[in-house]
Amino acid sequence: MRSTNIADLRNHLTQYLQEVRAGEEIIVRDRQRPIAKIVPFSVDGQDADDAALIAAGLMRKGSGAVPPSFWKARRSRVSLKAVVAAVTADRDEV
C-alpha cells in the first residue's frame, strides 16, 4: 500500500490511477495525516452497466428481500387497451 500527499497526487494523478487499476491501494495524506484511501472499484457479481449506474448515483443496490406484504398489496385495474393507448400516445409525442 502506497501513500502520497495531496500535491503529489494532484501532479501525478494519471500514474496513481493506473496503479489503482492494477489493484494497488493508495493512502492520501494532508500534512502527514491520512485523510483518504483510494481503492480499486470492484464489481461483486454485477454487470458493468449496473456498476456504472451505481457509480453515477442513478441507481442504488437493493438492501434485502422484498417483504411478502408487497405481493399482497392491491393493484389498480387498468385495461390492456388503456395501457397500449397511453404508451402509443407517449411515443407519438417524441
C-alpha positions, 0 to 999 in steps of 0.5 A: 500500500502506497501513500502520497500527499495531496500535491503529489497526487494532484501532479501525478494523478494519471500514474496513481490511477493506473496503479489503482487499476492494477489493484494497488491501494493508495493512502492520501495524506494532508500534512502527514495525516491520512485523510483518504484511501483510494481503492480499486472499484470492484464489481461483486457479481454485477454487470458493468452497466449496473456498476456504472449506474451505481457509480453515477448515483442513478441507481442504488443496490437493493438492501434485502428481500422484498417483504411478502406484504408487497405481493399482497398489496392491491393493484389498480385495474387498468385495461390492456387497451388503456395501457397500449393507448397511453404508451402509443400516445407517449411515443407519438409525442417524441 
